[in-house]
Amino acid sequence: MSVVIETEEHKALREAVAALGRRYGRAYVTKALEEGKGPEELWNEAGKLGYLGVSLPEEYGGGGGGIYELSLVLEELGAAGCPLLLLVVSPAICGTIIARFGTDEQKREWLPGLADGSKIMSFGITEPDAGSNSHRITTTARWEAGGTSRSSGAESGGQWVLNGRKVFISGVDISDATLIVGRTEDARTGRLKPALFIVPRDTPGFHRTMLDMDLAAAEKQFELVLEDVRLPADALVGDEDAGLLQLFAGLNPERVMTAAFAVGMARHALTAAIGYAKERQVWKTPIGAHQAIQHPLAVAHIEVETAKLMMQKAAHLCDAGDDLAAGEAANMAKYAAGEACVKAVDTAVHTLGGNGLTKEFGLASLVNASRVARIAPVSREMILNFVSHQTLGLPKSY
C-alpha cells in the first residue's frame, strides 16, 4: 500500500482540533480531575463542532469521514494534553458497529446523538475470567419464547435474557447505554457464538460498581453484573449468526483509536520536554545542547512518528473495508504506539528531572496513563501472539 498522504481537508481539521485543544489543555483536565468531574465542556464543544462524529454517516448527522479522521481528532486533542478517551468507545466502536450492522431504527435512534455527543455509549466485552480470550466469554443471551424472528423482532412477546459479568468498562455512569458482547446458542450445534446487544443504562438487572483505580483519568471504570436483563428483540445489533464479523468491525477501530490516544499523549510529553530542554540552563548552554539529552528525545520522536505511520495505514485499511488487513495493521499500530508512548513519557520525565514529577509540569500523571495503551484493550503480549500466528505462521502454544 502506498503511503497515506493527508489532504488539505485533513490538515485543516488537524489545525482546527489543535486550536480547540489548546483552549482547554492539560490544565483543564487536571482541574476536572481535582473536582471529580469529567471533561463535559470539551466533549460538548467538540460535539457541536462536529469533531466527535467525523467518522459517522452524513445522513445521521456525522461528517461522512472514517476512522482516519476520528483518529486525527483524538491524536490532536491528546497532543494538546486533553484527550477524550470515550472517543475510542462511543463513536469509534459503537458508532461503527451500529452504522455498519444496525437496523434503520437503531441508526436513527443512536447515530445522531453519538455524532453530536448528546448520547454516549459504552462497550462491554472484557470479563473477569476471560481477559483477552473472547472465546471464554460467559455472558449469555437466551431467547425466551414468544417470537419466531429473533433478528428482526417481527413477532411480539419474545425477548432476550442476558446474564453475566463484565469488568474494566469505561464510562458506564455517563453512558446512555452499553453495547454488550454476549453469546447465543446455535440451534443446530449447541455451540455458543458472540452477539451484540444494546443495554440501556437503567435496565432492570443491569448493575454497575465503580472500580477503585490508581489512575488519573476522568473516565471511570466499572464492573458490570447482568442478572436476568430482559431486552426486546430489537436490542440485538445485526445478525446473531455474524457475531465475530461484527465484533471485529468494532475492535479494529478500537485498536487504531488506542494508537491515536498513545501518539497524542507521547507528542504532548515530548513537546513539554523539548521546551524545557531549550530553556533550562545549568552551565553555559541549555541542557538541550547536550547529546545525552538530545539523543533520547530524538529516538523517542522517531519511534512516535513511526507508530503514527502504522496507525494511519491501519485507519486507511479500516476505512477501505479491508477488515482482515486492517486487523493486522491495527494490532501493529496499537503495539508500536503503546511502546513509543511509554518511552516518550519516561524520556520526558527524565529530561525534566525532579520537575518531571511535579504537578506544575503535569507529566507525572502520564506515567500511569501511558501504560494504558500497553495493557488495553489488549495486552502487548497478545498482539505479539497475533503477529506470530497470523502474520508469521508460527504454531500456537495454547
C-alpha positions as CSV (number, residue, x, y, z in Angstrom):
1,M,0.0,0.0,0.0
2,S,1.3,3.5,-0.8
3,V,2.0,6.0,1.9
4,V,-1.2,7.8,3.1
5,I,-0.9,11.5,2.2
6,E,-3.1,13.8,4.2
7,T,-5.3,16.1,2.2
8,E,-5.7,19.8,2.7
9,E,-9.0,19.0,4.4
10,H,-7.1,16.7,6.9
11,K,-4.6,19.4,7.6
12,A,-7.4,22.0,8.2
13,L,-9.1,19.5,10.5
14,R,-5.9,19.0,12.4
15,E,-5.3,22.7,12.8
16,A,-8.9,23.3,14.0
17,V,-8.9,20.5,16.5
18,A,-5.4,21.5,17.8
19,A,-6.8,25.0,18.3
20,L,-9.7,23.7,20.3
21,G,-7.3,21.5,22.3
22,R,-5.0,24.5,23.1
23,R,-8.0,26.4,24.5
24,Y,-8.6,23.7,27.1
25,G,-5.2,22.0,27.5
26,R,-3.7,19.9,30.3
27,A,-4.7,22.4,33.0
28,Y,-8.4,21.9,32.2
29,V,-8.1,18.1,32.6
30,T,-6.1,18.5,35.8
31,K,-8.8,20.8,37.3
32,A,-11.6,18.5,36.2
33,L,-9.9,15.5,37.9
34,E,-9.3,17.5,41.1
35,E,-13.0,18.4,41.2
36,G,-14.1,14.9,40.4
37,K,-15.6,15.9,37.1
38,G,-15.3,14.7,33.5
39,P,-14.4,16.8,30.5
40,E,-18.0,17.7,29.8
41,E,-17.4,21.2,28.4
42,L,-14.7,19.9,26.0
43,W,-16.9,16.9,25.0
44,N,-19.9,19.1,24.3
45,E,-18.0,21.7,22.3
46,A,-16.2,19.1,20.2
47,G,-19.6,17.5,19.5
48,K,-21.1,20.9,18.4
49,L,-18.2,21.5,16.1
50,G,-18.7,18.1,14.5
51,Y,-15.5,16.5,15.7
52,L,-17.0,13.6,17.6
53,G,-19.0,12.5,14.6
54,V,-16.5,12.9,11.8
55,S,-16.4,9.1,11.1
56,L,-20.2,8.6,11.1
57,P,-22.6,8.8,8.1
58,E,-23.7,12.2,7.0
59,E,-27.3,11.1,6.7
60,Y,-27.3,10.6,10.5
61,G,-25.5,13.9,11.4
62,G,-22.0,12.7,11.0
63,G,-19.1,14.1,8.9
64,G,-19.1,11.2,6.4
65,G,-15.4,10.5,7.0
66,G,-13.8,7.5,8.6
67,I,-11.6,6.2,11.4
68,Y,-8.7,8.1,9.8
69,E,-10.4,11.4,10.5
70,L,-11.6,10.3,14.0
71,S,-8.1,9.2,15.0
72,L,-6.8,12.5,13.9
73,V,-9.2,14.3,16.2
74,L,-8.1,12.1,19.2
75,E,-4.4,12.5,18.4
76,E,-4.6,16.3,18.3
77,L,-6.6,16.6,21.5
78,G,-4.1,14.3,23.1
79,A,-1.2,16.3,21.8
80,A,-2.8,19.3,23.5
81,G,-3.0,17.4,26.8
82,C,-6.7,16.9,26.8
83,P,-7.6,13.6,25.1
84,L,-11.2,12.3,25.2
85,L,-10.9,8.6,26.0
86,L,-14.5,7.9,25.2
87,L,-13.8,8.8,21.5
88,V,-12.3,5.3,21.4
89,V,-15.6,3.8,22.6
90,S,-18.7,5.8,21.7
91,P,-18.3,6.8,18.1
92,A,-15.3,4.6,17.1
93,I,-16.5,1.2,18.4
94,C,-20.2,1.5,19.0
95,G,-20.9,4.0,16.2
96,T,-19.0,2.0,13.7
97,I,-20.8,-1.2,14.6
98,I,-24.3,0.4,14.5
99,A,-23.5,2.2,11.3
100,R,-22.4,-1.0,9.6
101,F,-24.8,-3.5,11.0
102,G,-27.6,-1.8,12.9
103,T,-31.2,-1.6,11.7
104,D,-32.5,1.6,10.2
105,E,-34.3,2.2,13.5
106,Q,-31.2,1.7,15.6
107,K,-29.3,4.1,13.3
108,R,-31.9,6.7,13.6
109,E,-32.1,6.3,17.4
110,W,-28.4,6.3,18.2
111,L,-26.1,7.7,15.4
112,P,-27.2,11.4,15.5
113,G,-26.6,11.5,19.3
114,L,-23.3,9.7,19.0
115,A,-22.3,12.2,16.3
116,D,-23.0,15.4,18.3
117,G,-22.1,14.0,21.7
118,S,-25.6,14.3,23.2
119,K,-25.6,10.5,23.5
120,I,-22.8,8.3,24.8
121,M,-22.4,4.6,24.6
122,S,-20.0,2.3,26.4
123,F,-18.7,-1.1,25.2
124,G,-18.8,-4.2,27.3
125,I,-16.6,-7.1,26.2
126,T,-13.9,-7.8,28.9
127,E,-14.8,-10.3,31.6
128,P,-13.0,-11.2,34.9
129,D,-12.2,-14.8,33.9
130,A,-11.8,-14.3,30.1
131,G,-9.3,-11.5,29.8
132,S,-8.2,-11.3,26.2
133,N,-9.7,-14.7,25.3
134,S,-13.0,-13.8,23.7
135,H,-13.8,-17.5,23.3
136,R,-14.2,-17.7,27.1
137,I,-16.8,-15.0,27.4
138,T,-19.5,-16.4,29.7
139,T,-22.1,-13.7,29.4
140,T,-25.0,-15.5,27.7
141,A,-28.1,-14.3,25.8
142,R,-31.0,-16.6,25.8
143,W,-34.0,-16.2,23.6
144,E,-37.2,-16.5,25.6
145,A,-40.2,-17.9,23.7
146,G,-42.8,-15.5,22.2
147,G,-41.3,-14.7,18.8
148,T,-40.1,-16.6,15.8
149,S,-38.0,-13.9,14.1
150,R,-35.3,-13.1,16.7
151,S,-33.2,-10.9,14.5
152,S,-35.9,-8.7,13.0
153,G,-38.2,-8.7,16.1
154,A,-41.2,-9.1,13.8
155,E,-43.1,-11.1,16.3
156,S,-44.2,-9.6,19.7
157,G,-43.8,-11.2,23.1
158,G,-40.3,-12.6,22.6
159,Q,-37.3,-11.3,24.5
160,W,-33.6,-11.7,25.1
161,V,-32.4,-12.6,28.6
162,L,-28.8,-11.7,29.5
163,N,-26.7,-13.0,32.4
164,G,-23.0,-12.4,33.1
165,R,-20.3,-10.1,34.3
166,K,-18.0,-7.6,32.7
167,V,-15.1,-5.6,34.1
168,F,-13.0,-2.6,33.2
169,I,-15.8,-1.0,31.2
170,S,-15.3,2.7,30.7
171,G,-17.8,5.5,31.3
172,V,-20.9,3.4,32.1
173,D,-22.1,6.0,34.6
174,I,-22.3,8.7,31.9
175,S,-23.4,6.5,29.1
176,D,-27.0,6.2,27.9
177,A,-26.4,2.5,27.0
178,T,-23.7,-0.1,26.8
179,L,-23.1,-2.3,23.8
180,I,-22.7,-5.7,25.5
181,V,-20.9,-8.7,23.9
182,G,-22.8,-11.8,24.9
183,R,-23.0,-15.3,23.5
184,T,-26.0,-17.0,22.0
185,E,-26.5,-20.7,21.4
186,D,-26.5,-22.1,17.9
187,A,-29.8,-24.0,17.5
188,R,-28.1,-26.6,15.3
189,T,-24.8,-27.3,17.0
190,G,-25.4,-26.0,20.6
191,R,-22.2,-24.0,20.4
192,L,-22.0,-20.5,21.7
193,K,-21.3,-17.6,19.4
194,P,-20.8,-13.9,20.0
195,A,-23.6,-11.4,19.5
196,L,-24.1,-7.7,20.3
197,F,-26.9,-6.1,22.4
198,I,-27.8,-2.6,23.3
199,V,-28.5,-2.4,27.0
200,P,-29.8,1.0,28.3
201,R,-28.2,2.2,31.5
202,D,-31.3,1.9,33.7
203,T,-32.4,-1.5,32.5
204,P,-33.6,-3.7,35.5
205,G,-30.9,-6.2,36.4
206,F,-28.1,-4.2,34.9
207,H,-25.9,-3.3,37.9
208,R,-22.6,-1.4,38.0
209,T,-19.9,-0.9,40.6
210,M,-17.1,1.6,40.1
211,L,-13.6,0.2,40.4
212,D,-11.1,1.9,42.6
213,M,-8.4,2.7,40.0
214,D,-5.0,4.2,40.9
215,L,-5.1,6.1,37.5
216,A,-5.6,9.8,36.9
217,A,-8.4,9.7,34.3
218,A,-11.8,11.5,34.1
219,E,-13.5,8.4,32.7
220,K,-14.3,5.9,35.4
221,Q,-14.0,2.1,35.2
222,F,-16.8,-0.2,36.2
223,E,-17.6,-3.8,36.9
224,L,-21.0,-4.8,35.5
225,V,-23.3,-7.6,36.6
226,L,-26.2,-8.7,34.4
227,E,-28.9,-10.6,36.2
228,D,-31.8,-11.7,34.0
229,V,-31.5,-8.5,32.0
230,R,-34.5,-8.6,29.7
231,L,-34.3,-6.9,26.3
232,P,-36.7,-6.6,23.4
233,A,-35.8,-8.4,20.2
234,D,-34.6,-5.2,18.6
235,A,-31.8,-4.8,21.2
236,L,-29.8,-7.2,19.0
237,V,-27.4,-5.4,16.7
238,G,-27.0,-7.1,13.3
239,D,-27.3,-10.8,12.7
240,E,-26.8,-13.2,15.6
241,D,-25.1,-15.5,13.2
242,A,-22.4,-13.0,12.2
243,G,-21.1,-12.0,15.7
244,L,-17.4,-12.3,15.0
245,L,-17.5,-10.3,11.8
246,Q,-19.5,-7.6,13.6
247,L,-17.3,-7.7,16.7
248,F,-14.0,-7.3,14.8
249,A,-15.6,-4.4,12.8
250,G,-15.5,-2.6,16.1
251,L,-12.3,-3.9,17.6
252,N,-10.1,-2.8,14.7
253,P,-11.2,0.9,15.1
254,E,-10.7,0.4,18.8
255,R,-7.0,-0.5,18.3
256,V,-6.5,2.4,15.9
257,M,-8.0,4.8,18.3
258,T,-5.9,3.5,21.2
259,A,-2.9,4.1,19.0
260,A,-4.1,7.7,18.4
261,F,-4.6,8.1,22.1
262,A,-1.0,7.0,22.7
263,V,0.5,9.0,19.9
264,G,-1.2,12.2,21.1
265,M,0.0,11.6,24.7
266,A,3.5,11.0,23.5
267,R,3.6,14.1,21.4
268,H,2.3,16.1,24.4
269,A,5.0,14.8,26.7
270,L,7.8,15.3,24.1
271,T,6.6,18.9,23.4
272,A,6.9,19.7,27.1
273,A,10.3,18.1,27.4
274,I,11.7,19.8,24.3
275,G,10.5,23.2,25.5
276,Y,12.1,22.6,28.9
277,A,15.4,21.4,27.4
278,K,15.6,24.5,25.3
279,E,15.2,26.8,28.3
280,R,16.7,25.0,31.3
281,Q,20.3,26.2,31.7
282,V,22.7,24.8,34.4
283,W,26.1,25.5,32.8
284,K,27.0,27.6,29.8
285,T,24.3,26.3,27.4
286,P,20.7,24.9,27.8
287,I,20.6,21.3,28.7
288,G,19.1,20.5,25.3
289,A,22.5,21.3,23.7
290,H,23.9,18.1,25.3
291,Q,23.7,14.9,23.3
292,A,22.8,13.0,26.5
293,I,19.5,14.9,26.4
294,Q,19.1,15.3,22.7
295,H,19.5,11.7,21.6
296,P,16.9,10.1,23.9
297,L,14.4,12.8,22.8
298,A,15.3,12.2,19.1
299,V,14.9,8.4,19.4
300,A,11.5,8.9,21.2
301,H,10.3,11.3,18.4
302,I,11.4,8.8,15.7
303,E,9.5,6.0,17.3
304,V,6.4,8.1,17.8
305,E,6.4,9.1,14.2
306,T,6.9,5.5,13.0
307,A,4.0,4.4,15.1
308,K,1.9,7.2,13.7
309,L,2.6,6.0,10.2
310,M,1.4,2.5,11.1
311,M,-1.7,4.0,12.7
312,Q,-2.5,5.9,9.6
313,K,-2.1,2.8,7.5
314,A,-4.4,0.8,9.8
315,A,-7.0,3.6,9.7
316,H,-6.9,3.7,5.9
317,L,-7.4,-0.1,5.7
318,C,-10.4,0.2,8.1
319,D,-12.0,2.9,6.0
320,A,-11.4,0.8,2.9
321,G,-13.4,-2.0,4.4
322,D,-10.4,-4.5,4.3
323,D,-11.1,-5.9,7.8
324,L,-8.5,-8.7,7.5
325,A,-5.6,-6.4,6.6
326,A,-6.9,-3.8,9.0
327,G,-6.8,-6.3,11.8
328,E,-3.1,-7.0,11.3
329,A,-2.2,-3.3,10.9
330,A,-4.4,-2.1,13.7
331,N,-2.7,-4.6,16.1
332,M,0.7,-3.5,15.0
333,A,-0.2,0.2,15.3
334,K,-1.5,-0.3,18.8
335,Y,1.6,-2.2,19.8
336,A,4.0,0.4,18.3
337,A,2.2,3.4,19.7
338,G,1.9,1.9,23.2
339,E,5.6,1.2,23.3
340,A,6.5,4.6,21.8
341,C,4.2,6.4,24.3
342,V,5.7,4.7,27.4
343,K,9.2,5.5,26.2
344,A,8.3,9.1,25.3
345,V,6.7,9.8,28.6
346,D,9.6,8.2,30.5
347,T,12.1,10.2,28.5
348,A,10.2,13.4,29.0
349,V,10.0,12.9,32.8
350,H,13.7,12.1,32.9
351,T,14.5,15.2,30.9
352,L,12.9,17.4,33.5
353,G,14.4,15.5,36.4
354,G,12.6,16.4,39.7
355,N,10.4,18.8,37.8
356,G,9.1,15.9,35.8
357,L,7.3,14.7,39.0
358,T,5.7,18.0,39.9
359,K,2.1,19.0,39.3
360,E,3.3,22.2,37.7
361,F,4.6,20.4,34.6
362,G,1.8,17.8,34.5
363,L,3.9,14.9,33.3
364,A,3.9,12.7,36.4
365,S,0.2,11.7,35.8
366,L,1.1,10.5,32.4
367,V,3.4,7.8,33.8
368,N,0.5,5.6,34.7
369,A,-1.7,6.8,31.8
370,S,0.9,5.8,29.3
371,R,0.7,2.2,30.4
372,V,-2.9,2.0,29.4
373,A,-2.0,1.8,25.7
374,R,0.2,-1.2,26.5
375,I,-2.4,-3.0,28.5
376,A,-5.8,-2.1,27.0
377,P,-7.8,-3.0,25.1
378,V,-5.5,-6.0,24.5
379,S,-2.1,-6.6,26.0
380,R,1.2,-6.2,24.1
381,E,1.9,-9.9,24.6
382,M,-1.4,-10.9,22.9
383,I,-0.6,-8.7,20.0
384,L,2.8,-10.4,19.7
385,N,0.9,-13.7,19.7
386,F,-1.4,-12.4,17.0
387,V,1.5,-11.4,14.8
388,S,3.4,-14.6,15.5
389,H,0.5,-16.8,14.5
390,Q,-1.4,-14.8,11.9
391,T,1.4,-13.0,10.1
392,L,4.4,-15.2,10.6
393,G,2.5,-18.5,10.6
394,L,4.2,-19.9,13.7
395,P,2.4,-22.6,15.8
396,K,0.3,-21.8,18.9
397,S,1.3,-22.9,22.4
398,Y,-2.3,-22.6,23.6
